[in-house]
Amino acid sequence: MAPRARCESNRDALLAVWGSAPDGPDVPGDTATAHTRRALRGAGFSDEEIDAGLDRWCALFPDRYVELLRDADTSHWQMPDGAAATLRRVAHRALLTGNPEAVARARLRRLGLADLFPKGEGAFGCEREDRVALFELARERAGGWPAERTVAVGDTPLDVSSAHEAGARCVALTTGAYDRDRLRDADVVIGALQELPSALASLV
């Protein structure tokens, strides 16, 4: 996620809300609000102080990120060949991410994937702090889609464990920072996005 834009927008929002911009331990795949809470707790803020400012942070951070992204060089953002076509083959898809919605949708627009994930569907990191709870929200927005028919697609161990905790299954991609061994708890592990339709078919 355009690291400079993310760091600067997060810092600006933290300073505006809490007057401090601590760096906390990162947990890849976790929600933005959970990361913010960890960082602020580590700097000595109470949960009451954090709770009082989270909604404002969730408004300021995405707005600033989108503003900075307009001029950011994202030429290094590369989607696999045929990514959009592959995703179109997946029925009943929805976006579930730890990022705030405006951040996620700005990234999708840059990648040319925005039309694949309509507004009003999915779940985002400023809507629920607990990643597991995002699954329930996304299923609710999909008309009460059953957990046992839900399959998450992710590339971190937390993506895998949160899907299972939510009663869903998970297809893990080794295209990120984690190899097949680190993602071995997934129901299926694949090495390329093009393998996704067949991986999903194997779970039916």
LOFIMAR-380710 format. One record per residue: residue number from 1; x, y, z of N, C-alpha, C in turn; residue in one letter. Coordinates in nm, 3 decimals, always signed. Layout:
REM LOFIMAR-380710
 num      nX      nY      nZ     caX     caY     caZ      cX      cY      cZ residuo
 NUM       X       Y       Z       X       Y       Z       X       Y       Z       A
...
***
This chain:
REM LOFIMAR-380710
 num      nX      nY      nZ     caX     caY     caZ      cX      cY      cZ residuo
   1  +0.086  -0.119  +0.000  +0.000  +0.000  +0.000  +0.088  +0.122  +0.000       M
   2  +0.135  +0.177  -0.110  +0.208  +0.304  -0.118  +0.261  +0.343  +0.018       A
   3  +0.374  +0.282  +0.063  +0.419  +0.295  +0.202  +0.430  +0.439  +0.252       P
   4  +0.482  +0.528  +0.168  +0.499  +0.666  +0.214  +0.363  +0.731  +0.240       R
   5  +0.268  +0.711  +0.149  +0.134  +0.768  +0.168  +0.069  +0.712  +0.292       A
   6  +0.086  +0.581  +0.314  +0.025  +0.520  +0.431  +0.086  +0.574  +0.560       R
   7  +0.219  +0.577  +0.566  +0.286  +0.623  +0.688  +0.253  +0.769  +0.718       C
   8  +0.257  +0.852  +0.616  +0.232  +0.995  +0.637  +0.087  +1.021  +0.677       E
   9  -0.006  +0.954  +0.611  -0.147  +0.977  +0.644  -0.182  +0.923  +0.782       S
  10  -0.123  +0.810  +0.819  -0.146  +0.755  +0.952  -0.088  +0.847  +1.059       N
  11  +0.034  +0.894  +1.036  +0.098  +0.985  +1.132  +0.016  +1.111  +1.150       R
  12  -0.028  +1.170  +1.040  -0.106  +1.293  +1.048  -0.236  +1.272  +1.126       D
  13  -0.302  +1.158  +1.101  -0.429  +1.130  +1.170  -0.407  +1.104  +1.318       A
  14  -0.302  +1.030  +1.351  -0.271  +1.003  +1.491  -0.241  +1.133  +1.566       L
  15  -0.161  +1.219  +1.506  -0.127  +1.345  +1.571  -0.251  +1.433  +1.590       L
  16  -0.338  +1.433  +1.491  -0.458  +1.517  +1.500  -0.553  +1.469  +1.609       A
  17  -0.558  +1.338  +1.630  -0.655  +1.283  +1.725  -0.597  +1.268  +1.864       V
  18  -0.476  +1.213  +1.874  -0.420  +1.182  +2.006  -0.297  +1.265  +2.041       W
  19  -0.249  +1.346  +1.948  -0.133  +1.429  +1.975  -0.004  +1.351  +1.982       G
  20  -0.004  +1.228  +1.936  +0.113  +1.141  +1.938  +0.102  +1.044  +1.822       S
  21  +0.215  +1.006  +1.764  +0.213  +0.914  +1.650  +0.307  +0.797  +1.675       A
  22  +0.271  +0.710  +1.769  +0.358  +0.596  +1.800  +0.356  +0.491  +1.690       P
  23  +0.465  +0.419  +1.680  +0.475  +0.307  +1.586  +0.454  +0.180  +1.666       D
  24  +0.361  +0.098  +1.628  +0.335  -0.024  +1.703  +0.375  -0.147  +1.626       G
  25  +0.373  -0.262  +1.690  +0.407  -0.387  +1.622  +0.303  -0.418  +1.515       P
  26  +0.351  -0.450  +1.396  +0.260  -0.479  +1.285  +0.224  -0.627  +1.286       D
  27  +0.098  -0.657  +1.262  +0.051  -0.794  +1.245  -0.010  -0.801  +1.106       V
  28  +0.064  -0.851  +1.007  +0.014  -0.852  +0.870  -0.123  -0.919  +0.859       P
  29  -0.215  -0.849  +0.794  -0.349  -0.901  +0.776  -0.449  -0.849  +0.877       G
  30  -0.402  -0.785  +0.984  -0.493  -0.738  +1.088  -0.563  -0.609  +1.042       D
  31  -0.666  -0.570  +1.116  -0.738  -0.449  +1.080  -0.658  -0.324  +1.116       T
  32  -0.685  -0.216  +1.046  -0.618  -0.090  +1.073  -0.646  -0.041  +1.214       A
  33  -0.768  -0.063  +1.262  -0.802  -0.017  +1.396  -0.732  -0.100  +1.503       T
  34  -0.715  -0.229  +1.479  -0.642  -0.313  +1.575  -0.496  -0.271  +1.581       A
  35  -0.438  -0.241  +1.467  -0.299  -0.195  +1.464  -0.286  -0.062  +1.539       H
  36  -0.380  +0.027  +1.517  -0.376  +0.157  +1.585  -0.387  +0.140  +1.735       T
  37  -0.474  +0.051  +1.779  -0.489  +0.027  +1.923  -0.358  -0.027  +1.982       R
  38  -0.294  -0.123  +1.915  -0.169  -0.178  +1.965  -0.063  -0.069  +1.979       R
  39  -0.053  +0.016  +1.877  +0.048  +0.122  +1.880  +0.022  +0.219  +1.995       A
  40  -0.103  +0.257  +2.013  -0.136  +0.354  +2.118  -0.124  +0.293  +2.257       L
  41  -0.163  +0.169  +2.273  -0.144  +0.101  +2.402  +0.004  +0.098  +2.438       R
  42  +0.087  +0.068  +2.338  +0.231  +0.063  +2.363  +0.288  +0.197  +2.404       G
  43  +0.220  +0.304  +2.367  +0.264  +0.439  +2.403  +0.199  +0.488  +2.532       A
  44  +0.122  +0.400  +2.597  +0.066  +0.434  +2.727  -0.076  +0.486  +2.726       G
  45  -0.142  +0.487  +2.612  -0.281  +0.532  +2.608  -0.374  +0.424  +2.661       F
  46  -0.478  +0.466  +2.732  -0.576  +0.371  +2.784  -0.676  +0.335  +2.674       S
  47  -0.745  +0.224  +2.692  -0.847  +0.186  +2.594  -0.957  +0.291  +2.586       D
  48  -0.987  +0.355  +2.698  -1.090  +0.460  +2.696  -1.046  +0.577  +2.608       E
  49  -0.919  +0.616  +2.619  -0.867  +0.725  +2.535  -0.866  +0.684  +2.388       E
  50  -0.831  +0.559  +2.364  -0.827  +0.509  +2.226  -0.968  +0.505  +2.167       I
  51  -1.061  +0.448  +2.243  -1.199  +0.437  +2.194  -1.259  +0.574  +2.162       D
  52  -1.224  +0.672  +2.242  -1.280  +0.806  +2.223  -1.236  +0.869  +2.091       A
  53  -1.122  +0.823  +2.037  -1.070  +0.886  +1.916  -1.075  +0.802  +1.790       G
  54  -1.110  +0.673  +1.802  -1.101  +0.584  +1.686  -1.190  +0.628  +1.569       L
  55  -1.312  +0.670  +1.599  -1.401  +0.711  +1.489  -1.343  +0.829  +1.412       D
  56  -1.286  +0.923  +1.485  -1.227  +1.040  +1.417  -1.105  +0.997  +1.336       R
  57  -1.023  +0.908  +1.393  -0.906  +0.858  +1.319  -0.952  +0.788  +1.191       W
  58  -1.061  +0.712  +1.201  -1.113  +0.639  +1.085  -1.168  +0.733  +0.978       C
  59  -1.196  +0.855  +1.013  -1.238  +0.955  +0.914  -1.117  +1.026  +0.855       A
  60  -1.021  +1.062  +0.940  -0.907  +1.141  +0.895  -0.805  +1.061  +0.815       L
  61  -0.772  +0.941  +0.863  -0.668  +0.862  +0.797  -0.702  +0.829  +0.651       F
  62  -0.821  +0.775  +0.621  -0.851  +0.745  +0.480  -0.854  +0.869  +0.391       P
  63  -0.911  +0.978  +0.442  -0.917  +1.100  +0.362  -0.777  +1.148  +0.324       D
  64  -0.687  +1.146  +0.422  -0.550  +1.191  +0.397  -0.478  +1.093  +0.304       R
  65  -0.501  +0.965  +0.322  -0.437  +0.864  +0.236  -0.478  +0.884  +0.091       Y
  66  -0.607  +0.898  +0.068  -0.657  +0.916  -0.069  -0.598  +1.043  -0.131       V
  67  -0.586  +1.148  -0.050  -0.527  +1.273  -0.098  -0.382  +1.252  -0.141       E
  68  -0.305  +1.183  -0.058  -0.163  +1.161  -0.089  -0.145  +1.063  -0.204       L
  69  -0.236  +0.968  -0.215  -0.224  +0.867  -0.320  -0.237  +0.928  -0.460       L
  70  -0.309  +1.039  -0.470  -0.329  +1.102  -0.601  -0.197  +1.132  -0.670       R
  71  -0.096  +1.172  -0.592  +0.033  +1.209  -0.650  +0.140  +1.103  -0.628       D
  72  +0.103  +0.989  -0.572  +0.201  +0.885  -0.541  +0.234  +0.802  -0.665       A
  73  +0.358  +0.760  -0.674  +0.401  +0.671  -0.782  +0.369  +0.528  -0.741       D
  74  +0.272  +0.469  -0.807  +0.236  +0.330  -0.776  +0.264  +0.239  -0.896       T
  75  +0.361  +0.278  -0.977  +0.394  +0.198  -1.095  +0.446  +0.060  -1.056       S
  76  +0.492  +0.046  -0.930  +0.541  -0.084  -0.885  +0.427  -0.177  -0.845       H
  77  +0.306  -0.126  -0.837  +0.192  -0.212  -0.807  +0.163  -0.296  -0.930       W
  78  +0.182  -0.423  -0.922  +0.164  -0.509  -1.038  +0.064  -0.619  -1.007       Q
  79  -0.039  -0.629  -1.090  -0.133  -0.740  -1.079  -0.089  -0.851  -1.174       M
  80  -0.112  -0.977  -1.138  -0.079  -1.086  -1.229  -0.157  -1.073  -1.360       P
  81  -0.099  -1.120  -1.467  -0.169  -1.119  -1.595  -0.302  -1.193  -1.582       D
  82  -0.406  -1.132  -1.633  -0.536  -1.198  -1.629  -0.605  -1.195  -1.495       G
  83  -0.558  -1.108  -1.403  -0.616  -1.106  -1.268  -0.764  -1.073  -1.270       A
  84  -0.801  -0.970  -1.345  -0.943  -0.931  -1.349  -1.028  -1.043  -1.407       A
  85  -0.980  -1.105  -1.513  -1.056  -1.215  -1.575  -1.070  -1.332  -1.479       A
  86  -0.965  -1.360  -1.404  -0.971  -1.468  -1.306  -1.075  -1.438  -1.199       T
  87  -1.074  -1.315  -1.148  -1.168  -1.278  -1.042  -1.312  -1.279  -1.094       L
  88  -1.330  -1.245  -1.221  -1.467  -1.248  -1.276  -1.523  -1.390  -1.281       R
  89  -1.436  -1.488  -1.280  -1.482  -1.628  -1.282  -1.529  -1.673  -1.144       R
  90  -1.503  -1.592  -1.043  -1.543  -1.627  -0.906  -1.680  -1.568  -0.878       V
  91  -1.777  -1.654  -0.855  -1.913  -1.607  -0.826  -1.923  -1.564  -0.679       A
  92  -2.016  -1.475  -0.651  -2.047  -1.434  -0.513  -1.923  -1.382  -0.441       H
  93  -1.841  -1.305  -0.509  -1.719  -1.252  -0.447  -1.751  -1.124  -0.370       R
  94  -1.671  -1.098  -0.267  -1.683  -0.974  -0.188  -1.546  -0.942  -0.131       A
  95  -1.523  -0.816  -0.105  -1.394  -0.773  -0.052  -1.401  -0.762  +0.100       L
  96  -1.315  -0.836  +0.168  -1.300  -0.828  +0.313  -1.155  -0.791  +0.341       L
  97  -1.133  -0.678  +0.404  -0.998  -0.630  +0.426  -0.986  -0.553  +0.556       T
  98  -0.867  -0.553  +0.612  -0.842  -0.476  +0.732  -0.828  -0.328  +0.706       G
  99  -0.818  -0.288  +0.581  -0.807  -0.146  +0.547  -0.942  -0.075  +0.560       N
 100  -0.942  +0.054  +0.591  -1.066  +0.131  +0.582  -1.119  +0.126  +0.439       P
 101  -1.250  +0.141  +0.424  -1.310  +0.124  +0.291  -1.254  +0.221  +0.188       E
 102  -1.239  +0.347  +0.223  -1.191  +0.445  +0.126  -1.049  +0.412  +0.079       A
 103  -0.967  +0.360  +0.169  -0.831  +0.319  +0.133  -0.836  +0.201  +0.037       V
 104  -0.915  +0.100  +0.072  -0.925  -0.019  -0.012  -0.977  +0.016  -0.152       A
 105  -1.077  +0.101  -0.158  -1.136  +0.133  -0.288  -1.043  +0.222  -0.372       R
 106  -0.966  +0.307  -0.309  -0.867  +0.386  -0.383  -0.763  +0.294  -0.446       A
 107  -0.723  +0.192  -0.374  -0.626  +0.097  -0.427  -0.686  +0.016  -0.542       R
 108  -0.811  -0.026  -0.526  -0.877  -0.101  -0.633  -0.886  -0.018  -0.761       L
 109  -0.916  +0.110  -0.746  -0.924  +0.196  -0.864  -0.789  +0.203  -0.935       R
 110  -0.682  +0.216  -0.858  -0.548  +0.222  -0.919  -0.516  +0.092  -0.994       R
 111  -0.566  -0.019  -0.942  -0.536  -0.149  -1.001  -0.635  -0.189  -1.110       L
 112  -0.737  -0.106  -1.132  -0.836  -0.138  -1.234  -0.932  -0.248  -1.196       G
 113  -0.955  -0.265  -1.066  -1.041  -0.373  -1.019  -1.166  -0.323  -0.948       L
 114  -1.189  -0.193  -0.949  -1.297  -0.135  -0.867  -1.434  -0.191  -0.902       A
 115  -1.458  -0.217  -1.031  -1.591  -0.261  -1.071  -1.622  -0.404  -1.027       D
 116  -1.522  -0.476  -0.980  -1.542  -0.614  -0.937  -1.600  -0.624  -0.797       L
 117  -1.593  -0.515  -0.721  -1.638  -0.519  -0.582  -1.729  -0.399  -0.554       F
 118  -1.858  -0.412  -0.582  -1.952  -0.300  -0.567  -1.961  -0.250  -0.423       P
 119  -1.994  -0.125  -0.408  -2.017  -0.068  -0.276  -2.140  -0.132  -0.212       K
 120  -2.139  -0.134  -0.080  -2.250  -0.196  -0.008  -2.228  -0.343  +0.018       G
 121  -2.115  -0.396  -0.028  -2.082  -0.536  -0.006  -1.947  -0.546  +0.065       E
 122  -1.917  -0.665  +0.119  -1.789  -0.686  +0.185  -1.785  -0.628  +0.325       G
 123  -1.663  -0.611  +0.378  -1.645  -0.558  +0.513  -1.505  -0.499  +0.523       A
 124  -1.491  -0.394  +0.607  -1.368  -0.316  +0.608  -1.321  -0.286  +0.751       F
 125  -1.191  -0.256  +0.761  -1.125  -0.249  +0.890  -1.168  -0.142  +0.986       G
 126  -1.238  -0.039  +0.941  -1.290  +0.060  +1.035  -1.433  +0.029  +1.076       C
 127  -1.490  -0.079  +1.020  -1.625  -0.119  +1.058  -1.624  -0.218  +1.174       E
 128  -1.521  -0.297  +1.183  -1.502  -0.390  +1.295  -1.354  -0.395  +1.326       R
 129  -1.319  -0.393  +1.453  -1.178  -0.400  +1.490  -1.126  -0.543  +1.484       E
 130  -1.212  -0.638  +1.518  -1.176  -0.779  +1.518  -1.194  -0.834  +1.376       D
 131  -1.089  -0.887  +1.319  -1.099  -0.937  +1.181  -1.203  -1.048  +1.168       R
 132  -1.216  -1.131  +1.270  -1.315  -1.239  +1.264  -1.456  -1.182  +1.248       V
 133  -1.483  -1.071  +1.317  -1.616  -1.010  +1.310  -1.647  -0.954  +1.172       A
 134  -1.544  -0.927  +1.092  -1.567  -0.878  +0.956  -1.639  -0.983  +0.871       L
 135  -1.613  -1.110  +0.900  -1.678  -1.216  +0.823  -1.829  -1.212  +0.842       F
 136  -1.871  -1.196  +0.966  -2.015  -1.192  +0.993  -2.080  -1.074  +0.921       E
 137  -2.012  -0.959  +0.923  -2.066  -0.841  +0.855  -2.075  -0.863  +0.705       L
 138  -1.971  -0.920  +0.646  -1.972  -0.945  +0.502  -2.081  -1.045  +0.464       A
 139  -2.099  -1.147  +0.545  -2.202  -1.247  +0.516  -2.342  -1.187  +0.530       R
 140  -2.359  -1.100  +0.629  -2.486  -1.031  +0.648  -2.520  -0.946  +0.525       E
 141  -2.421  -0.876  +0.472  -2.443  -0.792  +0.354  -2.467  -0.875  +0.228       R
 142  -2.429  -1.001  +0.234  -2.452  -1.091  +0.121  -2.582  -1.169  +0.139       A
 143  -2.672  -1.113  +0.219  -2.803  -1.175  +0.237  -2.803  -1.293  +0.331       G
 144  -2.710  -1.291  +0.428  -2.703  -1.401  +0.523  -2.633  -1.524  +0.466       G
 145  -2.534  -1.499  +0.381  -2.456  -1.608  +0.320  -2.400  -1.698  +0.431       W
 146  -2.416  -1.830  +0.419  -2.374  -1.920  +0.527  -2.222  -1.928  +0.544       P
 147  -2.179  -1.939  +0.669  -2.036  -1.946  +0.699  -1.972  -2.067  +0.633       A
 148  -2.045  -2.179  +0.632  -1.987  -2.302  +0.578  -1.968  -2.298  +0.426       E
 149  -2.028  -2.200  +0.361  -2.009  -2.183  +0.217  -1.921  -2.063  +0.185       R
 150  -1.857  -2.010  +0.288  -1.770  -1.894  +0.272  -1.625  -1.940  +0.261       T
 151  -1.554  -1.888  +0.164  -1.412  -1.919  +0.146  -1.335  -1.788  +0.137       V
 152  -1.244  -1.768  +0.228  -1.158  -1.649  +0.224  -1.037  -1.676  +0.135       A
 153  -0.986  -1.572  +0.074  -0.863  -1.581  -0.005  -0.766  -1.480  +0.055       V
 154  -0.652  -1.527  +0.101  -0.558  -1.436  +0.166  -0.415  -1.482  +0.150       G
 155  -0.323  -1.404  +0.208  -0.182  -1.439  +0.193  -0.103  -1.425  +0.323       D
 156  -0.173  -1.423  +0.438  -0.105  -1.418  +0.567  -0.160  -1.526  +0.659       T
 157  -0.082  -1.567  +0.758  -0.134  -1.664  +0.855  -0.260  -1.614  +0.926       P
 158  -0.270  -1.483  +0.951  -0.389  -1.429  +1.016  -0.512  -1.441  +0.925       L
 159  -0.492  -1.425  +0.795  -0.604  -1.447  +0.702  -0.659  -1.588  +0.719       D
 160  -0.569  -1.684  +0.733  -0.609  -1.824  +0.747  -0.679  -1.848  +0.880       V
 161  -0.616  -1.807  +0.989  -0.672  -1.837  +1.122  -0.803  -1.764  +1.146       S
 162  -0.815  -1.640  +1.098  -0.940  -1.566  +1.120  -1.053  -1.627  +1.039       S
 163  -1.025  -1.675  +0.919  -1.128  -1.742  +0.839  -1.179  -1.865  +0.912       A
 164  -1.088  -1.946  +0.962  -1.128  -2.068  +1.032  -1.205  -2.035  +1.159       H
 165  -1.161  -1.933  +1.231  -1.232  -1.895  +1.354  -1.373  -1.846  +1.322       E
 166  -1.392  -1.790  +1.204  -1.523  -1.741  +1.162  -1.610  -1.852  +1.103       A
 167  -1.557  -1.974  +1.100  -1.634  -2.086  +1.046  -1.624  -2.100  +0.896       G
 168  -1.530  -2.028  +0.835  -1.511  -2.033  +0.690  -1.386  -2.114  +0.657       A
 169  -1.368  -2.140  +0.529  -1.245  -2.203  +0.483  -1.156  -2.098  +0.418       R
 170  -1.035  -2.138  +0.383  -0.941  -2.038  +0.330  -0.851  -2.097  +0.222       C
 171  -0.838  -2.023  +0.114  -0.737  -2.050  +0.011  -0.626  -1.948  +0.032       V
 172  -0.504  -1.997  +0.051  -0.391  -1.907  +0.077  -0.302  -1.898  -0.046       A
 173  -0.258  -1.776  -0.073  -0.168  -1.748  -0.186  -0.026  -1.726  -0.135       L
 174  +0.071  -1.786  -0.202  +0.210  -1.767  -0.162  +0.275  -1.651  -0.237       T
 175  +0.194  -1.561  -0.290  +0.247  -1.449  -0.368  +0.287  -1.331  -0.280       T
 176  +0.264  -1.340  -0.150  +0.300  -1.232  -0.058  +0.429  -1.264  +0.016       G
 177  +0.432  -1.231  +0.144  +0.555  -1.245  +0.223  +0.570  -1.384  +0.285       A
 178  +0.467  -1.469  +0.273  +0.470  -1.598  +0.342  +0.473  -1.713  +0.243       Y
 179  +0.557  -1.813  +0.277  +0.570  -1.928  +0.188  +0.467  -2.036  +0.222       D
 180  +0.471  -2.143  +0.147  +0.374  -2.251  +0.162  +0.374  -2.309  +0.302       R
 181  +0.492  -2.321  +0.363  +0.499  -2.379  +0.496  +0.430  -2.291  +0.599       D
 182  +0.449  -2.159  +0.589  +0.387  -2.067  +0.685  +0.235  -2.061  +0.667       R
 183  +0.188  -2.101  +0.551  +0.044  -2.095  +0.521  -0.020  -2.234  +0.518       L
 184  +0.050  -2.332  +0.573  +0.008  -2.471  +0.560  -0.126  -2.502  +0.626       R
 185  -0.173  -2.417  +0.717  -0.301  -2.444  +0.783  -0.421  -2.408  +0.695       D
 186  -0.397  -2.346  +0.582  -0.507  -2.315  +0.490  -0.565  -2.443  +0.434       A
 187  -0.688  -2.436  +0.387  -0.752  -2.553  +0.327  -0.688  -2.589  +0.194       D
 188  -0.647  -2.486  +0.120  -0.574  -2.505  -0.005  -0.470  -2.394  -0.013       V
 189  -0.350  -2.429  -0.057  -0.244  -2.329  -0.078  -0.211  -2.328  -0.226       V
 190  -0.210  -2.210  -0.287  -0.180  -2.198  -0.429  -0.067  -2.097  -0.450       I
 191  +0.000  -2.111  -0.564  +0.114  -2.025  -0.592  +0.087  -1.912  -0.688       G
 192  -0.034  -1.909  -0.746  -0.068  -1.805  -0.843  -0.218  -1.782  -0.841       A
 193  -0.257  -1.657  -0.866  -0.399  -1.623  -0.864  -0.478  -1.702  -0.969       L
 194  -0.414  -1.735  -1.080  -0.484  -1.809  -1.186  -0.534  -1.945  -1.138       Q
 195  -0.475  -1.996  -1.029  -0.517  -2.125  -0.976  -0.642  -2.114  -0.888       E
 196  -0.688  -1.992  -0.862  -0.797  -1.973  -0.767  -0.927  -2.044  -0.806       L
 197  -0.976  -2.031  -0.930  -1.103  -2.098  -0.962  -1.100  -2.248  -0.937       P
 198  -0.990  -2.314  -0.973  -0.983  -2.459  -0.950  -0.970  -2.490  -0.802       S
 199  -0.901  -2.403  -0.727  -0.890  -2.424  -0.582  -1.027  -2.414  -0.516       A
 200  -1.105  -2.315  -0.557  -1.239  -2.300  -0.502  -1.328  -2.418  -0.540       L
 201  -1.314  -2.465  -0.663  -1.394  -2.579  -0.708  -1.363  -2.704  -0.626       A
 202  -1.238  -2.716  -0.582  -1.200  -2.834  -0.504  -1.261  -2.834  -0.365       S
 203  -1.310  -2.718  -0.321  -1.369  -2.708  -0.187  -1.520  -2.723  -0.188       L
 204  -1.579  -2.734  -0.305  -1.725  -2.748  -0.314  -1.767  -2.888  -0.270       V
***
